[in-house]
Amino acid sequence: MPVFTISYDKGENWKSITIDDQKVQTLSVAIDPLNNDCIYASGFGLSDDLENMIYRSTDGGKTWIKLIIHKGVLIFIEKILFHPVRRSREKRLFFSSQHGVYESGDYGDSWEVVYSGSCNSFLISDSGTYFVLKNRSLLRSENDGRSWQTVFETEKNQSFQHFHLDEKSNRMFISGYIGLITVDLNLLRK
């Protein structure tokens, strides 16, 4: 059963990737920008227990290894991403979930909490600033998640779901159930 398709030539050709012929609903994929053969996929099994998982391939998707996140804890993995500011060949991989944001520095073999709490989405700017959407708040960390500050909060009847940062204009576009909000991050700096 194909899990997702991938192109290595800018969309000219596409290849179906499966994960060990398992029935897996894929939610997020991250490809190592320094090694296209290293792929991470998150999702959940379509069995009765809806097991959450992250898989890693180091051979372009031919074989996969299931990574252990937390035994016995149901984690809905919303997004997997690599840190855009990489020191030498350091592997800083992240995933966000309803329980928070987790980081791995060892190819996903172990994970540490970067942000603990409700998290709808997570992103890292090109400069290395972390952002978390938490229900109706936008939070920012400029020190690798050691401390967080609320930079924007909306009305009670709005809940954030997804966001995108335009690095050139330094504007955050945030979508929710009621519509789209634009936040000028230049105005929020102290």
GIJOKA-V65660 format. One record per residue. N is the residue number from 1. RES is the residue in one letter. SS is DSSP state (helix for helix, strand for strand, loop for the rest). D_LAST is the distance of its C-alpha to the last C-alpha in Angstrom with 1 decimal. Layout:
N;RES;SS;D_LAST + N;RES;SS;D_LAST
This chain:
1;M;loop;51.1 + 2;P;loop;48.4 + 3;V;loop;44.9 + 4;F;strand;43.0 + 5;T;strand;43.9 + 6;I;strand;42.4 + 7;S;loop;42.8 + 8;Y;loop;42.7 + 9;D;loop;43.6 + 10;K;loop;41.0 + 11;G;loop;42.9 + 12;E;loop;46.4 + 13;N;loop;47.8 + 14;W;loop;46.7 + 15;K;strand;47.7 + 16;S;strand;47.8 + 17;I;strand;46.3 + 18;T;loop;47.7 + 19;I;loop;46.7 + 20;D;loop;50.0 + 21;D;loop;51.6 + 22;Q;loop;49.7 + 23;K;loop;48.8 + 24;V;strand;45.0 + 25;Q;strand;42.5 + 26;T;strand;39.8 + 27;L;strand;36.2 + 28;S;strand;34.2 + 29;V;strand;35.2 + 30;A;strand;33.4 + 31;I;strand;35.1 + 32;D;loop;34.3 + 33;P;loop;33.1 + 34;L;loop;35.1 + 35;N;loop;38.2 + 36;N;loop;39.2 + 37;D;loop;41.9 + 38;C;loop;39.4 + 39;I;strand;38.5 + 40;Y;strand;37.0 + 41;A;strand;37.7 + 42;S;strand;36.8 + 43;G;strand;38.8 + 44;F;strand;41.3 + 45;G;strand;45.0 + 46;L;loop;47.1 + 47;S;loop;49.4 + 48;D;loop;49.8 + 49;D;loop;47.0 + 50;L;loop;44.3 + 51;E;loop;43.2 + 52;N;strand;39.7 + 53;M;strand;39.6 + 54;I;strand;38.1 + 55;Y;strand;40.6 + 56;R;strand;40.4 + 57;S;strand;42.7 + 58;T;loop;43.0 + 59;D;loop;45.8 + 60;G;loop;44.4 + 61;G;loop;45.2 + 62;K;loop;48.8 + 63;T;loop;48.3 + 64;W;loop;45.7 + 65;I;strand;44.7 + 66;K;strand;43.4 + 67;L;strand;40.5 + 68;I;loop;40.3 + 69;I;loop;36.9 + 70;H;loop;37.8 + 71;K;loop;41.5 + 72;G;loop;42.2 + 73;V;loop;38.8 + 74;L;loop;38.4 + 75;I;loop;35.2 + 76;F;loop;34.5 + 77;I;strand;32.8 + 78;E;strand;30.7 + 79;K;strand;29.5 + 80;I;strand;30.3 + 81;L;strand;28.3 + 82;F;strand;28.0 + 83;H;loop;24.9 + 84;P;loop;24.4 + 85;V;loop;23.5 + 86;R;loop;26.7 + 87;R;loop;27.7 + 88;S;loop;31.4 + 89;R;loop;33.3 + 90;E;loop;31.3 + 91;K;loop;31.6 + 92;R;loop;28.4 + 93;L;strand;29.4 + 94;F;strand;27.6 + 95;F;strand;28.7 + 96;S;strand;27.2 + 97;S;strand;29.3 + 98;Q;loop;29.4 + 99;H;loop;29.0 + 100;G;strand;25.9 + 101;V;strand;25.1 + 102;Y;strand;27.5 + 103;E;strand;27.6 + 104;S;strand;30.7 + 105;G;loop;31.2 + 106;D;loop;35.0 + 107;Y;loop;35.8 + 108;G;loop;35.4 + 109;D;loop;37.9 + 110;S;loop;35.5 + 111;W;loop;32.2 + 112;E;strand;29.4 + 113;V;strand;26.9 + 114;V;strand;23.3 + 115;Y;strand;22.2 + 116;S;strand;24.6 + 117;G;loop;24.9 + 118;S;loop;25.5 + 119;C;loop;24.4 + 120;N;loop;25.4 + 121;S;strand;24.1 + 122;F;strand;22.2 + 123;L;strand;21.1 + 124;I;strand;19.8 + 125;S;loop;18.2 + 126;D;loop;20.0 + 127;S;loop;17.4 + 128;G;loop;17.9 + 129;T;loop;15.0 + 130;Y;strand;16.7 + 131;F;strand;16.5 + 132;V;strand;18.8 + 133;L;strand;20.1 + 134;K;strand;21.3 + 135;N;loop;23.6 + 136;R;loop;21.3 + 137;S;strand;17.8 + 138;L;strand;15.7 + 139;L;strand;14.4 + 140;R;strand;12.6 + 141;S;strand;13.5 + 142;E;loop;12.7 + 143;N;loop;15.6 + 144;D;loop;18.6 + 145;G;loop;18.4 + 146;R;loop;18.5 + 147;S;loop;15.7 + 148;W;loop;14.2 + 149;Q;strand;11.6 + 150;T;strand;12.4 + 151;V;strand;10.2 + 152;F;strand;13.0 + 153;E;strand;16.3 + 154;T;loop;19.4 + 155;E;loop;22.5 + 156;K;loop;25.1 + 157;N;loop;27.6 + 158;Q;loop;25.5 + 159;S;loop;25.4 + 160;F;strand;23.7 + 161;Q;strand;26.1 + 162;H;strand;25.0 + 163;F;strand;22.2 + 164;H;strand;21.8 + 165;L;strand;19.0 + 166;D;strand;19.8 + 167;E;loop;18.5 + 168;K;loop;19.4 + 169;S;loop;17.6 + 170;N;loop;14.7 + 171;R;strand;15.9 + 172;M;strand;17.0 + 173;F;strand;20.4 + 174;I;strand;21.3 + 175;S;strand;24.9 + 176;G;strand;26.4 + 177;Y;loop;29.6 + 178;I;loop;29.0 + 179;G;loop;27.6 + 180;L;strand;24.8 + 181;I;strand;21.2 + 182;T;strand;18.8 + 183;V;strand;15.1 + 184;D;strand;13.1 + 185;L;helix;10.4 + 186;N;helix;9.1 + 187;L;helix;8.3 + 188;L;helix;6.5 + 189;R;loop;3.8 + 190;K;loop;0.0
